[in-house]
Structures are given as structure tokens and as C-alpha cells.
Amino acid sequence: MVRGAAEARVSPLLVMTVLYNEAYKPHHPLWERLWQWWKPGASFGVANMHSATFEAVRRAHGLSQRWQDLRDDPAFAIRAAALHLSDLDARLPARHARRYTRDELLALGYNAGERNMRAFARGVPPGPMARSYLRRYRTYQARAAAALREFTQET
């Protein structure tokens, strides 16, 4: 996770907190295959990435893997998520509404899309789903920081 964040030049805390926020469903490859059968547009991998988002990341960064590989390869899913957060960071205006940190806006962009992220940066209030995502993001940030500290102490 730390390597993927470093490669993408985004905060490991941002990536880890997004991962905590996206952990609302089990991420077992077999379960995700069954889920896709029932809901073809479902997101995959430990970072819950949708197909269209993955394809944009794949094209932008020359990735050779397929979207379906996200469910079988957690390291690849994390790398793709970090690259997507980096792409969002490049598109986020330098100036933004003070009520959000840059990382919060990037997390909102990960959840609600780039256009919504840019709107939130201009001060447009997020809807109920985005507010819920942001509330969970803020809650998980301390847990993610503790996990990162523990990881760095082990390595």
C-alpha cells in the first residue's frame, strides 16, 4: 500500500483511509464473481473500483492488467486506486473551499467522481451519500493512521 501511494505520489494516509472507507463489503474473489453475476456493473477489488474508472486509469498509466484482475490481486487494486487518486489530485484546483482538506476532496472525488469533486471544491454542498462518505472518511482517518504507524514499525 505504501509503495503504491509512493509511486502515485499521494499520501499513504489518504489511500489507507479510502481503503477503510471502501471496506463495506467482503472482498473475496469468489464472492465478487458471484456479485458481478448478479450486478454486472459492480465495483471490484479492495478499493471498489468501477470498470469505467479503471479503464481511464489503465489508459492513462499504461496498465496491462484488466479490470477483473482487481478482485484477485489486492496489491494491484491498491495501486490502481492510488493512481486514480493521483489523477484526481492533478485535476483538483489549487484553491478550494476551506471546509475540506485536499485529501477530503480527493476522497470525495474517488467516491462521487471528478466533476462532483470539483463542484465541492467550489463550495457546492455534497449530497447525502457524499456527506456520509466524508463522515466515514473522517472517522476512519485515525484508524488508518494507527495502521500505518503499526506497519512502519514492523518494517
C-alpha positions in Angstrom: 0.0 0.0 0.0 2.8 2.4 0.9 4.6 1.5 -2.3 1.5 2.2 -4.4 1.0 5.5 -2.7 4.6 6.5 -3.2 4.5 5.5 -6.9 1.4 7.6 -7.4 2.7 10.5 -5.3 -0.2 10.6 -3.0 -0.4 10.4 0.8 -0.4 6.8 2.2 -2.9 8.0 4.8 -5.3 9.1 2.0 -5.0 5.7 0.3 -5.4 3.8 3.6 -8.3 5.8 4.7 -10.1 5.4 1.3 -9.4 1.6 1.7 -11.0 1.6 5.1 -14.0 3.6 3.7 -14.4 1.1 0.8 -14.3 -2.0 3.1 -18.1 -2.1 3.5 -18.4 -5.4 1.5 -16.4 -8.6 1.6 -13.5 -8.6 -0.9 -13.2 -12.3 -1.7 -12.6 -13.1 -5.4 -15.3 -15.8 -5.5 -17.8 -13.5 -3.7 -17.0 -10.7 -6.2 -17.5 -13.1 -9.1 -21.0 -14.0 -7.8 -21.7 -10.4 -7.1 -20.8 -9.5 -10.7 -23.1 -12.2 -12.0 -26.0 -10.6 -10.0 -24.9 -7.0 -10.6 -22.7 -6.6 -13.8 -21.8 -3.0 -13.1 -20.5 -3.7 -9.6 -17.1 -2.4 -8.4 -14.2 -4.8 -7.8 -11.2 -5.1 -5.6 -10.4 -4.0 -2.1 -10.7 -0.4 -3.3 -14.1 -0.9 -5.0 -13.2 0.4 -8.4 -15.8 0.6 -11.2 -15.0 -0.5 -14.7 -15.1 2.9 -16.3 -12.8 4.4 -13.7 -10.4 1.6 -14.1 -10.3 1.9 -17.8 -9.4 5.6 -17.5 -6.6 4.7 -15.1 -5.4 1.8 -17.3 -5.2 4.1 -20.4 -3.6 7.0 -18.5 -0.9 4.8 -16.9 -0.4 2.1 -19.5 -1.5 -0.7 -17.2 -1.6 -4.1 -18.8 -4.0 -5.8 -16.4 -7.7 -6.0 -16.8 -10.5 -4.6 -14.5 -11.4 -8.2 -13.5 -7.8 -8.6 -12.1 -8.7 -6.2 -9.3 -10.7 -8.8 -7.5 -7.8 -11.3 -7.5 -4.9 -9.0 -6.8 -5.2 -6.7 -3.8 -1.9 -5.0 -4.4 -2.9 -4.2 -8.0 -6.2 -2.9 -6.8 -4.5 -0.6 -4.3 -2.0 0.6 -6.9 -4.9 1.4 -9.3 -6.7 3.3 -6.5 -3.6 5.3 -5.7 -3.1 6.2 -9.4 -6.7 7.3 -9.6 -6.3 9.5 -6.6 -3.2 11.0 -8.2 -5.2 11.7 -11.4 -7.9 13.4 -9.3 -5.2 15.4 -7.5 -3.9 16.7 -10.8 -7.4 17.9 -11.7 -8.3 19.5 -8.4 -8.0 23.3 -8.4 -5.2 24.6 -6.1 -7.8 26.8 -4.4 -10.8 25.2 -2.8 -13.5 25.6 -0.2 -11.8 25.8 3.2 -14.3 23.4 4.8 -12.5 20.5 3.2 -8.8 19.4 3.1 -7.3 18.5 -0.2 -7.3 14.8 0.9 -11.0 15.0 1.8 -11.8 16.4 -1.6 -9.8 13.6 -3.3 -11.7 11.0 -1.2 -14.9 12.6 -2.3 -13.7 12.5 -5.9 -12.9 8.9 -5.5 -16.4 8.2 -4.3 -18.5 10.7 -6.3 -16.4 11.4 -9.4 -14.2 14.2 -10.6 -17.0 16.6 -11.6 -18.6 16.4 -8.2 -15.2 16.8 -6.5 -14.6 20.0 -8.5 -18.0 21.2 -7.6 -17.4 20.5 -3.9 -14.1 22.4 -4.2 -16.0 25.4 -5.4 -18.3 25.2 -2.4 -21.3 23.3 -3.7 -22.5 21.2 -0.8 -22.3 17.5 -1.2 -25.5 15.4 -1.2 -26.4 12.8 1.4 -24.3 10.0 0.1 -21.2 12.1 -0.3 -21.7 13.6 3.1 -22.0 10.1 4.6 -18.8 9.1 2.7 -17.0 12.1 4.1 -18.2 11.4 7.6 -16.9 7.8 7.4 -13.7 9.1 5.9 -13.1 11.4 8.8 -13.9 8.6 11.3 -11.6 6.1 9.6 -8.7 8.5 9.3 -7.4 7.9 12.9 -7.7 4.1 12.4 -5.8 4.3 9.1 -3.1 6.4 10.7 -2.7 3.9 13.5 -2.5 1.0 11.0 0.2 2.9 9.0 2.2 3.6 12.2 2.0 -0.1 13.1 3.0 -1.1 9.5 6.1 1.2 9.5 7.2 -0.1 12.9 7.1 -3.6 11.6 9.2 -2.9 8.5 
